[in-house]
């Protein structure tokens, strides 16, 4: 039996045919490869190109596993697994998972989906030990004795042959509720997305046990968002499980672009998840908890920057306002705008579109008072062993009275922050790290 050719990359790494024989003649021998490569490129997941010596594959900010023609491609994060495990917990608010993992992962081949699936397995087992929530489920049935209330909308056609019964509407206490159905569907999804056989078996076993408690449901974006909105104090235990299932669902779709399939087109098999979301969530929570000099707001829209003067009938201007990732405020005034960019700035280069975006933020928060200092805009991106010497500073010129707003491109070592968070002896570093990330130029 022929083995599946495999290729393991790290974020931003490029594999060339000259170094990987599995990439030789791949383009010509598999006609569907060009189509799949185009879809991955449009979703900013992988860049697959055909060259003189063969195919080259460049990983970007997506991590996980994808099947590309006959090739099994794994993209691993640059972070060490210990750091990634903790960052995943901290960024998503699913702290204090048990260690060591209850099943073996096939490292380094295991994908990012395995870590999420492993976290889901542990959280679901913990919920099972406490006991799944019960709720009242509506029942409509014919009974010989009245229970609940009579269904007066029941028609003569729906009546059974015997009239010695009544159409009743009543509620029974049951585990077959939407929250438990979501858990079961998530376990099934995780078993499909995971790569390590031991983990897949554990997930499938747990899913079978939940099948005795409840039915399942179809997971889609609308359903997951609705369940997130409807979380209450009574269903708080399901919140971290819902976040993990949402991540798995996003990764299976790979991107908004890749979810738009033409008729007859199949979804690419695999799991690729955008690390930019995790980076933003980690940075926002870290600053909110450890920055002492300012308060932190996330995704706060800049209102009043644009006004629709004329538009066709039916045009909606909703969600047109710019939304910086993070705003730092002091006494109700914005003192800095932060934007996270999960990119590989080898030469500290900020692309044109990103620079234009930061310029809009600078204009939006430019003070009308000439005596007030302009609000700085800080771009944060991941960089190991980053120092202040690595900062790149632009000066955005407002064109009046020579005023300028600084745009600072700054690498931050979130691995260092992760290590300080999980080591009580280093907790005194946390406030210092937060200040370093948000410092402005003098």
N, C-alpha and C positions, 0 to 999 in steps of 0.2 A: 504494500500500500504506500503510495507516494506521500511524503510529508509536505505540509504546507510551508512554502518559503516565508521566512520571518525577517522583519527589519525593526530594530529597536533604536529610537532616536531620543534625544533630549530636546526640550524647548529650544527653538531657534537654530537647531543643528541642521546641517545639510548633508545628505547622503548622495554620493556620486557613484556612477556605474564603475568608475575606475577603482573604487575601493570596495564595492559590493557587487559581486558577480550576479546576484539575483536580479539586478536591475538591467542586465544586458538583454537587448532585443525584446524588452517587455512591451514596448509600445506597438511594435509590428505584430507580435504574436497574440495580442489581446485587443481586438478592435474596440471593446467597450471601455478601455482604460481612458481614452481621451475624453469621453463623455463624463465619466466619474471624476476625472481630474478637474474638469471645468467646474463641476458642481462644488467640489471642495475648495477650489480657488475663489469662487464667488462667495462662499461662506467664510473666507479668511481662515480656513482650518489648516489646509496644507497647500503648498505650491508644488505641483508636479509638472515637470517640463521634459521634453524630449530633446536631447542634444546629439552631438556627433558620436559620442562614445556610448550613449545609452540614456536611460532615464535618470533624472536627479529629483530628489524629494527634499523639500525644505519644510521643517516643522516651524510652527509659529506659536501663538499663545494658547492653542487648544491642546489638551492632554487627553490621553485615553488610547483606544484601539479602534482601527477601522480596517475593513477588508477592501483592498484596492486591486481589482482584477484577481489574480491568483495570490496576491501578496497580503500578508498579515502585518500591518504596520502598527507599532506601539510607540506612542509619544509619552515620555516621562517628564515630570516636572524637574526643574533644576534643584529644588529643595531636597534636603535629606528626608528620608521617610519619617523620622521622628519629628522633625520640624513640620512637615506637611500634615501629619496626623493631628498635631496640636493646633496648627493654624486652621485646619478644617473645623475642629471642634469650636475653637474660639470665635472664628469669623461667623459661624452659623449659629452660635449660641447653643451648642449641644455638649456642654462640658462634662467632664468626669466620666468618660467611657472607661469600661474595664480594660485592663491590660494584664498580661499579654493577649493578643488576639486569640479568640477561641478556636479558630481554624487557621491552617497554614496557607499563606499566600505564595504564589509562584513568583518570587522576586528574582531578578528585576523585570521579568516579563509581565507581571501583574499590572493591570491598568489602573488609572485613577478611579474608574468605576468600582474596582474592588474595595478601595478604601471607603467609598460612600456606602456600598452594599454592606460592608463589614460593620460600619457604624449603624446602619439600619437594622441589621441582624441583632446587634447588642441592645439597641433601644427597644426593639420589639420583644426580645426575650425578657427584658426588665418589665415591660408593660404586661406581659403574660403572667409573670410571677405575681404582680400586684392584682391582676385580674382585669380583663377588658371591661370597658364601661358598658352598662346596660341602659337602654332607653325604651320608651314606649313606642311600639310599632303598630300602625293602623291595620286592622283586620276587617275584611268584609266577607261574611259568610252566612249561610243559612243554618240556623240552629233550632233545635226542638224547644229550647227554653230561651226566653229573652235575655240577652246580654248586651250591655251598653245601651244603644238606642236603635230604633227601627229605621232602616234605610227607606225613607218615603219616596225616594226617586227611583226605586227598583220597579221595573215594568213587569207586566203580566208575562211577557215572553221569557223573562229571566227566571220566573218562578219554577221550582222543580215539580216533578209529577205529583208528589205528595204535598198536600197543603198543611201537613202537621209540623210545619217549621216556619220560622220568621226570618226575613232578611235583616241581619244585625250588623251594626258598625260598632266595634269595640277596639280597645287597645290592650296589648299584652306587653309585659316587661321582657325584653329580648336583647340578645347581643347582636342581632342582625340589624345594625344601625349604620348610617353612612360612614361614620368614622372608622368602624371596624372593617367595613368593606374596602375602604381606602387603604388600610393597612395590608389586607390580603392582596389587593391588586398591586400594591407597591412591592411586596415580597416576590410576587411573580415577575414583575418588571426587573427587579434586582437580580433574580436568578438568570434572566435572559441576558442582562448586561455584564454580569461578572465573568471573569476569565478563569480564575482558579477553580479546578474541579471540586476541591473540598468545600469551598465557600458556596458554590452553586448547589451542592448536595444539601448543605445545612439550610440554605434559604428555601429550597424546594420542600424539605421536611417540615420546616416551620409553616410554610404556606399550606401544606396539607392539614396540619393541626388547626389552623385558623378556618379552614373550609368547614369544619364541624361547628363553628360558631356563627358564621355569617356567609352571605353570598359575596359576590364580587361586583365591581363596577368598571366602566370604561374610563380609563384615565385620559384626560385631555386638558389643555391649558385652561379652558373656561371652568371646568369642574374643580381643578386645583385652586384657581383663584377664588372661586366662590367658597370653597371650604376654608381657605385662609381668612376670608372676610368674616366668616361665621364662627370662628373660634371664640370660645368664651372661657370664663373661669372654670367651668365644669369640664371642658375639653382641653385644658392647657397641657395635659400629658401627651396629647397627640401633636402638639405644635412642632417639636423637633423632628418627629417622624415625617410629618407633612413636608417640612423643609427638605429633608433628605430625598423623599420621593419626588419632589419638584425638581431637584437637581438631576436625578436620574432621568426624569422625563425630558428635561432640557437637553441633556447630553445625548439621549437617543435620537432627538430631533436634530442635534448637532448645531443648527442655527436657524434663524427665521428664513434665510434664503434656501437652505436645504430642505425645509419642510414644504416648500412650494413645489409640488411634483406635477409634471405634465401627465396627461392620460397615458396609462400603460407603463409609467416610470416607477420603479421600485425604490424604496428607501435604501440608502447605503447601509449595509450591516456594520454595526459597531457602536462605539460610544466615544464621542469627543466633546469635552466640556471646556468652556471658555474660562480660563483662570482669571480674567480681568474682573469678573464678578466677585470672586473670593478675595482678591487683592483689595478691592474697594471696601468690602464689608469688614475685612480685618483692620484696615487703616482707620475707618470711621469709628469702629468700636474702641480701638486702642486709644485714639485721641479723645473720644468722649469720656473714657474712664480715667485717663492719666494726664491730660493736658490741664494745667491749673490756671493758666493765664487767660483763657477764653472759653466760651461755651461753643459747642459743636452742633451744627444743624446739617442734616443730610437731604440732598435732592430738593432744596428749597427753590421754587421757581422765581425768576427775576420778572416781576410784573411791571407792566407799563413801558417796556422797552420798545414794543411794536404796537402799532394800531392799524387795523384794517380800514382803509379809506374807501375802497371800492372793491367789490367782488361779485361774481355771479350768484344768482339765487341758490340757496342751499349750501353755500360754502360755510365751513365751520373753521374757526380759528383756534379751536381747543388744542391744548398741548403744544402750542407753538413757542411758548416762553422758554428761554434757555434755563437749564437746570444744572448748575455746578454740582459736582459730586459732594463737596463739603464747603460750608461757610463757617468761618470763625467770627464770633461776635463778642463784643465787650460793651456792657451797659446799653444793649440794644442797637449798637452800631457795628456794621461789618468792618472787621479789621484785616481780613485776608480771605481770599478765595482759593480753595484747593481743588485740584483736579487730578485724579489718579489715571495713569496711563500704563497699562501692562505691555510694555514694549522693550525691545532690546536696543537701547541707546548705546551702541558701541562707541560712537564718536560724539555722544551727547548731542545728537541731532534731533531737532524738533521739526517734524514735517510741516509743510506749508498750511495744510488744513487745520492742524492742531494749533499752529501759531495764530491763525485767524480766529479760531475759537477762543483762545486765551485773550486775544485783543478785544473781542466782544465783551468778555467778562470785565476787562479793565475799563472799557467805556461805560458799561452799565453801572459800575460802582465808583466812577470818577466823582469826587466831591465838587459841589458847586462853589464852595467857599475856597478862595485861592489860598487861604492860610492853612487849610487842612491838607495833611499829607495824603497823596494818592494811595488807594488800596492795592497792595501787592497781590499778584496772582502766582501761585506756586504749583508747579507740575511735579507730582511724585511718581517715581517709577522704581521697580525693584532692582537693586544692585548690591551684590555681595561686597562687604568691606568698604562701603561707601564712606567718603569723607567730604568735608566742606570744600576741599580743593577740586572736587569733581563737579561742583555746581556750575551751571551755565546761566548767565543773567542777560536777558534782553531788556532794553528800555523802550517801552511803547510811548511815542511822542504824541501828545494830545493836540498839538498844533496851536496852542494858545499859551502865551506867557512862558514858553519853554518848559511846561510841566511834563513830567514823565511818570509812567507807572512801571515798576519793575515786574518782569515776567521771569520767574526763577525756575529752572529745570533742575530737579534735585533727585538723585538716587538715594534710596533708603534701604537699609538691610533689615527686612522683616524677619529673617531668620534670627538675627540678634535679639529682636524684640520678643520673638517666640521663646527663646531660651531664657530671657529674663523673666518672662511671665510664669514659666513653669518651675523656676528655681527660687524658692523663698529667700535665699541668701542674696539674690540680685534684685529684689523688688525695689530697692532704693534707686536703681537705674531707670525705672520706668518713666518717671516724670522728666528726667534728663533727656531720654530718647524722644519723648513727645515734643519737648521744646526744640530739640535739634531738627526734627522734621518740619517744624513750622516757623523757624527763625526767619527773619527778613533781613535784607541787606541794609547796612547803615548808610 
